[in-house]
Amino acid sequence: MIYRFTIISDEVDGFMREIQIDADAKFLELHKLILEACGYEDNQMTSFTICENGWEKGQEITLEEMDTDADEDSYIMAETELSEFLEDEKQHMLYTFDPLADRVFFIELSEIKTGKTLPEGKITRSLGEPPVQQLDFDEMFARNPIVDDSTIMDDEDMFGEEVDSSEIDLEGFDISDEF
């Protein structure tokens, strides 16, 4: 079977990549094709997330083994075949290409061609420029400020009632003006 994936970004209008790859290929091969299709370096801890019911996050397949809860199965790209998690046309997944800023590509399994195989994956369509691979910190904070007017909480919002600062015990804290 051959899978045809369509890849888009919510950051750049007109960006689209199409990749065809054998269903028995590993996620690592798809990862490398995405990097090649976008001109990205292979220097990030990328991951795929299989989506359920539209874009709801499900199982994650990581580039490297991650220390996870022993009760939870762990999957890595080099050992996991695409067909293990992908079996239906229009199935979705996310590809996190910039983990620090939590930036993703949206991927749809657009078509399944049965009765055919593909010795190696290929980029079959390339439209538009991809988003930059990594945002610098200034851009990252400009996009997602830690504190802005909408996130400022007063003491009542945070604790459910007004806090009297005279009731806070600072004993044990060394507070001084010296550094």
Secondary structure, DSSP 8 states (H G I E B T S, - for coil): -EEEEEEE-SSSTT-EEEEEEETTSBHHHHHHHHHHHHT--S-S--EEEEEETTTEEEEEEESS-----TTS--EEGGG-BGGGT--STT-EEEEEEETTTTEEEEEEEEEEETT---SS-EEEEEES----SS--HHHHHHHS-SS-TTT---HHHHHSS---GGG---TT----S--
